[in-house]
Amino acid sequence: MKRFRATGLVATALVLALTGVLAGSATAAEPKVAVATATVSVTHEQNDRVPEGATWTQHYFPSSDGSDVELHADVLLPEGLAKSAKVPVILSAGSYFGHSGQTAPEGWKQTGPSNRFQDFIEGTDLFKQGYAFVMVDTRGFGGSTGCLDAAGPGEQADVKAAIDWAARQPWSTGAVGMYGKSYDAITGLIGNNLNQDALKAVVAQEPIWDLYRNIRSNGVPRTTAVTVPSAYNTIASLPQLPDDDARYQANAKYEEKNPECLVANLFDYQIADPQSKYWRDRDYAQHAKGSDTPLFVTQGFLEWNTEPEAMQEYLANHKGPQRAWLGQWDHKRGNEVTVDGRLEMGRKGWFKETLSFYDQYLKGVKPTIAYPKVSIQDSTGTWRAQNEWPVIERSAVIRLRGGSYVDHGGEGKHAKSPGIFNWSQPLTQKTRITATPRIALNAKGNGNLMIKLYDVAPDGKAVMFDEQVSLVKPGRVAFDLKSTDWTLAAGHRIAVEIGTVPPRSGDWVDTPSQEMIKVKDVRLDLDLDNPADDVSTEGARSPYLDTYLSGYTSKLPIGRPTFIVPSARR
């Protein structure tokens, strides 16, 4: 539901003037300055929303696309920084830095910089380490004007402007790094794709690698096609705080005066054509070709929000240094813990490794610890170190038996008709399925198709470990599944299910055609790795892995084998 601000600009200015917090209005009887300006800095002692050890200022600057969009930045500098001193900059840009709250009003009594990455600031002791932290509201959010643009060309121009602005400030060394998770991890990927000299490193936790593949799975929309634009419309419409300065308040009300921005954001997500300019502009994996900014990413293979789709393509297109934590978790930060204190990803040292990464590329400090380039937790819960991902020892082309199914979607007279199952022979050795499986087939009929891969034990206990859906029409259909890193024990089988999209199978909003779909010439491409070659590294089992196993394990009646999975070793 949209939330519009009821306080008018004139009334807000009057309140600010009366309370003495309008920019530059503090008097001798009021020693504390609650609201920063570009020239008046505020410390933690003056406003407890400012992190300890930092001073806060606010700034406005134009975007880089020649439009009239004005961007707002909250700047945190080390307290006591000498006037002539310069520090490298960690930049976050996106939707979540509004002063009243990240996704909804958070009950703040006074304005101040967002605490979205307070954990990062404290975990790295960022200001004592000699860094600035800058938070930029991209267009449509917080104190910035303009229509929100869902990581499209306008927001990409904002990221470019933010990097350039941060690099040329008098307190900046000119070296900029980006940091974020989810939305502001996407803007980090965008920053890498811009190939700006000032951007020296990007840390992106759980990003989206291609927005179309995340929102519309091969033509089948997810519920996020509606919920995501609605959520960001709400964020763009958040009421800000009474003591924010008049310029911030005016900019934050942009959507009230331009309600067409919110309407356009809702409708744009409904564009179905993957080749439309709207979606091509948001294919970050494609735009990563030839980019070389040092990149540190995290990705949960079991993600429910920002799934591992197009990750392999992005990393292959990116030519610069890469660091990664990959594993069996959902939408988490590298430092997050469960209520009982267990690390959500299972691996210690997120902030220490992140700071070392920034020190190396923003300060030129040689690392004192030889961190693995890629640290991976597979489905057994064990961690290994690699120089790259994926490591593929053998690529297998598996021919599957075709057949027919009804695209019933769990409804109508055919609701209980089965899909098509293929079963492998039992594996002769422990085998890892890695990288990005791909399916291709010839279809007859129109409707929806879902493919699932199962790890099946000798007793029929089966774990669904990969899935994907697609629209089908007569002719050749081919698409990627989600990237994975799943190890099957010797004696286990792979089962492949092809059929309709069942109800409550995820969050797809499919429209069952009730047609009979016939498939033939089915090909499954799998990339294999031999776990015997693993080099172990530090890390524990992620708590979410057991949650996933409990929710995605079922009993299947084992059928007659139709294919063989070759040995991972040639």
C-alpha positions in Angstrom: 0.0 0.0 0.0 1.3 3.4 -0.9 2.1 5.8 1.9 2.0 9.5 1.1 3.3 12.3 3.3 0.7 14.6 4.7 3.1 17.4 6.0 3.4 20.3 3.6 6.7 21.9 2.8 5.7 25.3 4.4 4.5 23.6 7.6 7.7 21.5 7.8 9.9 24.6 7.4 7.9 26.4 10.1 8.4 23.4 12.5 12.1 23.3 11.8 12.5 27.0 12.3 10.6 26.9 15.6 12.6 24.0 16.9 15.9 25.5 15.8 17.1 22.6 13.7 16.8 24.1 10.3 20.3 24.2 8.6 22.3 26.9 10.3 19.6 27.9 12.9 21.3 26.7 16.1 21.9 29.4 18.6 24.3 29.9 21.5 21.6 28.6 23.9 21.4 25.5 21.8 24.9 24.0 21.6 23.9 20.8 19.8 23.5 20.7 16.1 21.1 17.8 15.2 21.0 18.1 11.5 24.1 18.2 9.3 24.6 20.4 6.2 27.4 20.4 3.6 29.4 22.8 5.8 28.2 22.0 9.3 29.2 18.5 10.5 27.5 16.6 13.3 29.1 14.1 15.7 27.7 11.2 17.7 27.7 13.4 20.8 25.4 15.9 19.0 23.2 13.3 17.4 23.3 9.6 18.5 22.3 8.4 15.1 25.7 9.3 13.8 28.1 6.4 14.4 30.7 6.8 17.1 34.0 8.0 15.7 32.4 9.7 12.7 31.2 13.1 11.6 28.1 13.5 9.4 27.5 15.9 6.6 24.8 16.0 3.8 25.3 16.9 0.2 23.4 17.3 -3.1 24.7 16.9 -6.6 23.3 16.2 -10.1 23.1 12.8 -11.8 25.3 12.1 -14.8 22.6 11.8 -17.5 22.0 15.4 -18.1 18.5 15.3 -16.5 17.3 17.5 -13.6 17.6 14.7 -11.1 19.3 15.8 -7.9 21.0 13.1 -5.7 21.4 13.2 -2.0 24.4 11.8 -0.1 25.0 11.2 3.6 28.8 11.4 4.3 30.5 9.9 7.3 34.1 10.9 7.8 36.5 9.8 10.6 36.1 12.2 13.5 39.1 14.5 13.9 40.2 14.1 10.3 42.7 16.9 9.5 41.5 19.5 7.0 44.2 18.5 4.5 43.9 14.8 5.1 42.4 12.4 2.4 40.9 9.0 2.9 39.5 6.3 0.5 35.8 6.0 0.2 33.4 3.1 0.7 30.2 3.9 -1.2 26.7 2.4 -1.0 24.0 3.5 -3.4 20.4 2.5 -3.6 16.9 2.7 -2.1 17.3 1.9 1.6 19.1 5.0 3.0 16.1 7.3 3.7 16.3 9.0 7.1 13.0 7.7 8.4 13.7 4.0 7.7 14.9 1.4 5.2 11.6 -0.1 4.1 9.1 1.5 6.5 9.2 4.2 9.2 11.4 2.9 12.0 10.2 5.2 14.8 13.2 7.5 14.9 12.8 10.6 17.1 15.2 12.7 15.1 16.8 12.6 11.7 20.2 11.2 10.9 22.1 8.9 8.6 20.7 5.4 7.9 22.0 2.6 10.1 21.7 0.1 7.2 25.3 -0.9 7.3 26.1 -0.1 11.0 27.2 -3.7 11.3 29.8 -3.2 8.6 31.0 0.1 10.1 31.4 -1.5 13.6 32.7 -4.9 12.3 35.5 -3.3 10.3 36.1 -0.4 12.8 35.9 1.5 9.5 36.7 5.1 10.6 39.7 4.0 12.8 40.9 2.2 9.7 40.9 5.4 7.8 37.9 5.2 5.5 35.0 7.4 4.6 31.5 5.9 4.2 29.1 7.5 1.8 25.4 6.6 1.3 23.7 7.9 -1.8 20.0 7.8 -2.4 19.4 6.8 -6.0 16.6 8.6 -7.9 13.2 8.5 -6.3 14.4 7.5 -2.9 15.2 9.4 0.3 16.4 12.9 -0.4 16.9 12.5 -4.1 14.5 13.6 -6.9 13.4 11.8 -10.0 11.3 8.8 -10.9 12.6 5.5 -9.5 14.2 3.4 -12.2 14.7 -0.1 -10.9 18.4 -0.4 -11.6 17.9 0.9 -15.2 19.7 3.5 -17.2 18.7 6.4 -14.9 19.9 4.6 -11.8 23.0 3.5 -13.6 23.7 7.2 -14.3 23.2 7.9 -10.6 25.8 5.3 -9.7 28.2 6.8 -12.1 27.6 10.3 -10.7 28.0 9.0 -7.1 31.4 7.3 -7.9 32.6 10.4 -9.6 31.4 12.8 -6.9 32.9 10.7 -4.1 36.3 10.4 -5.9 36.7 14.2 -6.4 35.8 15.4 -2.9 38.6 17.3 -1.1 38.7 14.6 1.7 38.9 11.7 -0.8 42.0 10.1 -2.1 40.1 9.4 -5.3 39.9 5.7 -4.6 36.3 4.4 -4.2 35.0 1.0 -3.2 31.3 -0.1 -3.3 29.6 -2.2 -0.6 26.1 -3.6 -0.5 23.7 -6.5 -0.1 20.7 -7.2 -2.3 19.5 -3.9 -3.9 22.8 -2.1 -3.1 24.7 -5.2 -4.2 23.0 -4.8 -7.7 24.2 -1.2 -7.8 27.7 -2.5 -7.0 27.5 -4.8 -10.0 26.3 -1.8 -12.0 29.4 0.2 -10.8 31.7 -2.6 -12.0 30.0 -2.6 -15.4 30.6 1.2 -15.8 34.4 0.7 -15.9 35.2 3.9 -14.1 38.9 4.3 -13.1 37.9 5.7 -9.6 36.1 2.5 -8.7 38.8 0.2 -7.3 36.7 -2.7 -5.7 33.2 -3.9 -5.3 31.7 -6.1 -2.5 28.3 -7.4 -3.5 26.4 -9.8 -1.2 23.4 -11.7 -2.7 22.8 -9.5 -5.8 20.5 -10.1 -8.8 22.6 -10.8 -11.8 19.9 -10.3 -14.5 16.6 -8.7 -13.4 14.5 -10.4 -16.1 15.6 -13.9 -15.1 14.8 -13.1 -11.5 11.4 -11.6 -12.2 10.1 -13.6 -15.2 11.5 -17.1 -15.4 11.8 -17.8 -19.1 8.4 -16.0 -19.6 6.7 -17.3 -16.4 6.2 -14.4 -14.0 7.0 -14.7 -10.4 4.9 -13.0 -7.7 7.7 -10.5 -7.5 6.5 -9.0 -10.8 3.9 -7.3 -8.6 5.3 -7.3 -5.1 8.7 -5.9 -5.9 7.6 -2.7 -7.7 4.9 -2.2 -5.1 7.4 -2.5 -2.3 9.8 0.0 -3.9 6.9 2.4 -4.6 6.2 2.3 -0.8 9.8 3.0 0.0 9.9 5.9 -2.5 6.7 7.3 -0.8 7.9 7.0 2.8 7.3 10.1 5.0 10.6 11.6 6.1 11.2 13.2 9.5 10.0 16.7 10.7 13.6 17.9 11.4 15.0 17.0 8.0 16.2 20.1 6.2 13.8 21.8 3.8 15.7 20.7 0.7 15.6 17.0 1.8 11.9 17.3 2.6 11.1 18.8 -0.8 13.1 16.2 -2.7 11.5 13.4 -0.7 8.0 14.6 -1.8 8.8 14.1 -5.5 6.4 11.2 -5.8 3.5 13.3 -4.4 3.9 15.8 -7.2 4.7 13.2 -9.8 2.5 10.2 -9.1 3.1 8.9 -12.7 6.5 7.7 -11.4 4.8 5.1 -9.3 2.4 4.0 -12.0 5.2 3.6 -14.5 7.2 1.5 -12.1 4.3 -0.9 -11.6 3.6 -1.2 -15.3 7.2 -1.6 -16.5 7.6 -4.8 -14.5 4.8 -6.3 -16.5 6.7 -6.1 -19.8 6.8 -9.7 -21.0 9.4 -9.5 -23.8 12.9 -10.4 -22.6 14.3 -8.6 -25.7 12.6 -5.3 -24.8 14.9 -2.4 -24.1 13.6 -2.3 -20.5 14.9 -5.8 -19.7 18.1 -5.7 -21.9 19.1 -2.6 -20.0 18.9 -4.6 -16.8 20.9 -7.7 -17.9 23.9 -7.0 -15.7 25.6 -10.2 -16.7 25.6 -9.2 -20.3 26.8 -5.7 -19.5 29.7 -7.2 -17.5 31.6 -8.2 -20.6 35.2 -7.0 -20.3 34.8 -5.3 -16.9 37.7 -5.6 -14.6 37.0 -4.0 -11.2 38.1 -6.3 -8.4 35.0 -8.1 -7.3 34.0 -9.9 -4.0 30.6 -11.6 -4.1 28.5 -13.9 -2.1 25.7 -16.1 -3.4 23.5 -18.6 -1.7 22.7 -21.5 -4.0 19.5 -22.1 -2.1 18.4 -18.4 -2.3 14.6 -17.7 -2.3 15.0 -14.0 -3.1 18.0 -13.2 -5.4 18.5 -16.6 -6.9 21.8 -17.8 -8.6 20.6 -17.1 -12.1 23.1 -15.6 -14.6 25.8 -15.6 -11.9 28.1 -17.9 -13.9 27.6 -15.7 -17.0 28.4 -12.6 -15.1 31.6 -14.0 -13.5 32.7 -15.4 -16.9 32.2 -12.0 -18.5 34.0 -10.2 -15.7 37.8 -10.2 -16.4 39.1 -8.6 -13.2 40.2 -10.2 -9.9 37.4 -12.2 -8.2 36.7 -13.3 -4.7 33.6 -15.2 -3.6 31.8 -17.0 -0.8 29.3 -19.4 -2.3 27.2 -21.9 -0.4 24.0 -23.4 0.9 22.2 -20.4 2.5 19.4 -18.0 1.7 19.3 -14.2 1.7 21.9 -13.4 4.3 24.9 -11.1 4.9 28.4 -12.6 5.5 28.3 -11.6 9.1 24.7 -12.5 10.1 24.0 -15.0 12.9 21.0 -17.0 14.0 19.2 -16.3 17.2 21.4 -18.9 18.9 24.6 -17.3 17.6 25.5 -19.6 14.7 26.8 -17.9 11.6 24.2 -18.0 8.8 26.8 -18.7 6.1 28.9 -20.9 8.5 32.1 -19.1 7.8 34.0 -16.8 10.2 35.9 -13.6 9.3 33.6 -11.7 6.9 34.6 -8.3 8.0 38.3 -9.1 8.4 38.4 -10.5 4.8 36.3 -7.6 3.4 38.6 -5.0 5.0 41.7 -6.8 3.7 40.1 -6.8 0.2 39.5 -3.0 0.4 42.9 -2.3 1.9 44.5 -4.2 -1.0 42.7 -2.4 -3.8 42.0 1.0 -2.3 45.1 1.5 -0.3 47.6 -0.8 -2.0 48.3 -2.7 1.2 49.5 -6.2 0.6 47.3 -8.8 2.4 48.8 -10.6 5.4 46.5 -13.6 5.0 46.3 -15.6 1.8 42.5 -15.9 1.5 41.1 -18.4 -1.0 39.9 -16.7 -4.1 36.7 -18.7 -3.9 35.4 -20.4 -0.7 32.5 -22.8 -1.3 30.2 -24.8 0.9 28.6 -27.7 -1.0 25.5 -29.6 -0.1 27.3 -31.8 2.5 28.0 -28.7 4.5 31.7 -28.8 4.0 33.9 -26.0 2.7 36.6 -26.0 0.1 38.9 -23.5 -1.5 39.3 -23.0 -5.3 40.9 -20.4 -7.5 37.7 -20.0 -9.5 34.1 -21.1 -9.8 33.1 -23.3 -11.3 35.7 -26.0 -11.6 34.5 -28.5 -14.2 36.2 -31.8 -14.7 33.7 -33.2 -17.1 30.7 -31.9 -19.0 28.1 -34.5 -19.7 25.4 -34.5 -22.3 22.6 -36.7 -21.1 19.8 -37.8 -23.4 16.4 -38.2 -21.6 13.3 -40.1 -22.5 10.5 -37.9 -23.8 6.8 -38.2 -23.3 3.7 -36.1 -22.5 2.1 -34.3 -19.6 -0.9 -32.1 -19.2 -0.2 -28.5 -18.2 -2.9 -28.6 -15.5 -1.2 -26.5 -12.8 -2.9 -28.7 -10.2 -6.4 -27.8 -11.4 -9.1 -29.4 -13.5 -9.8 -33.0 -14.4 -6.2 -33.8 -15.2 -4.9 -32.4 -11.8 -3.4 -35.7 -10.7 -1.9 -36.7 -14.0 1.9 -37.2 -13.6 4.8 -35.6 -15.2 7.7 -37.4 -17.0 10.4 -39.0 -14.9 13.8 -40.1 -15.9 16.1 -42.1 -13.5 19.8 -42.6 -13.6 21.7 -45.7 -12.8 23.1 -45.5 -9.2 26.3 -43.4 -9.2 29.5 -45.5 -8.9 31.3 -42.8 -7.0 30.7 -39.5 -5.1 29.9 -36.9 -7.7 29.3 -33.2 -7.6 26.9 -31.4 -9.9 28.2 -27.8 -10.3 27.9 -24.7 -12.5 24.6 -24.2 -14.4 22.6 -27.2 -15.7 20.8 -26.7 -18.9 17.8 -28.4 -20.5 16.8 -28.4 -24.2 13.9 -30.3 -25.9 11.4 -30.2 -28.8 7.9 -29.4 -27.7 4.5 -29.8 -29.2 1.7 -27.8 -27.5 1.5 -24.5 -25.6 1.7 -24.0 -21.9 4.2 -24.2 -19.0 7.0 -26.5 -18.2 8.8 -27.2 -14.9 12.0 -29.2 -14.6 13.2 -30.5 -11.2 16.4 -32.4 -10.4 16.5 -34.8 -7.4 19.2 -36.4 -5.4 17.7 -39.8 -4.6 19.0 -42.2 -2.0 18.7 -46.0 -2.4 15.6 -46.0 -0.1 13.8 -43.5 -2.4 14.4 -40.5 -0.1 14.7 -37.6 -2.6 15.9 -34.1 -2.2 14.9 -31.6 -5.0 18.2 -29.6 -5.5 17.5 -27.6 -8.6 14.5 -26.4 -10.5 13.3 -24.0 -13.2 10.2 -23.1 -15.2 9.6 -21.9 -18.7 6.8 -21.1 -21.1 6.7 -23.7 -24.0 5.4 -23.5 -27.5 5.9 -25.7 -30.5 9.5 -26.1 -31.5 12.8 -26.1 -29.7 12.9 -24.9 -26.1 16.2 -24.4 -24.2 16.9 -22.7 -20.9 19.3 -22.7 -17.9 18.4 -24.0 -14.5 19.7 -22.3 -11.4 23.4 -22.5 -10.7 24.2 -25.2 -8.1 26.9 -27.0 -6.2 25.4 -30.3 -5.1 27.3 -33.5 -4.1 25.6 -36.9 -4.5 26.9 -39.9 -2.6 27.9 -43.1 -4.3 24.9 -45.3 -4.8 22.5 -42.3 -5.1 20.7 -41.5 -8.3 19.6 -38.4 -10.2 15.9 -38.2 -11.0 14.7 -35.6 -13.6 11.1 -34.6 -13.6 9.5 -32.7 -16.5 5.9 -31.5 -16.1 3.4 -28.8 -15.2 4.0 -26.1 -12.6 2.2 -27.6 -9.5 0.4 -25.3 -7.0 2.5 -23.9 -4.2 5.7 -25.1 -6.0 7.3 -21.8 -5.4 6.2 -18.3 -6.2 5.5 -18.5 -9.9 2.2 -17.1 -11.2 1.6 -19.4 -14.2 -1.5 -19.7 -16.3 -2.1 -23.4 -16.9 -3.1 -24.0 -20.6 -4.8 -27.4 -19.8 -3.2 -28.6 -23.0 -1.3 -31.8 -23.6 2.4 -31.0 -23.9 4.5 -33.5 -25.8 8.3 -33.4 -25.5 11.0 -35.3 -27.3 14.7 -35.1 -28.1 15.4 -34.0 -24.5 18.9 -33.1 -23.6 20.3 -32.3 -20.1 23.7 -30.7 -19.9 25.5 -31.3 -16.6 28.9 -30.1 -15.4 30.6 -32.5 -13.0 33.4 -32.2 -10.4 35.1 -34.9 -8.4 35.0 -34.1 -4.7 38.2 -36.2 -4.1 40.1 -33.2 -5.4 38.7 -30.8 -2.8 41.1 -28.6 -0.8 39.4 -27.9 2.5 39.1 -24.5 4.1 37.6 -23.1 7.3 33.8 -23.1 7.6 30.9 -24.8 9.3 27.6 -26.1 8.0 25.1 -23.3 7.3 21.9 -23.6 9.5 19.7 -23.0 6.4 20.9 -26.2 4.8 19.0 -28.3 7.3 16.0 -26.1 7.0 16.1 -26.6 3.2 16.5 -30.4 3.5 13.5 -30.7 5.8 11.4 -28.7 3.4 12.5 -30.2 0.0 12.8 -33.9 0.9 10.2 -36.4 -0.2 9.8 -40.1 -1.0 9.8 -41.2 -4.6 9.2 -44.7 -6.1 12.4 -45.4 -8.0 11.8 -46.2 -11.6 13.6 -48.0 -14.3 17.0 -46.3 -15.1 17.0 -44.5 -18.5 20.5 -42.8 -18.4 23.9 -43.0 -16.8 25.8 -40.2 -15.2 29.5 -40.6 -16.2 32.4 -40.4 -13.8 33.4 -36.9 -13.0 37.0 -37.8 -13.8 37.9 -38.3 -17.4 
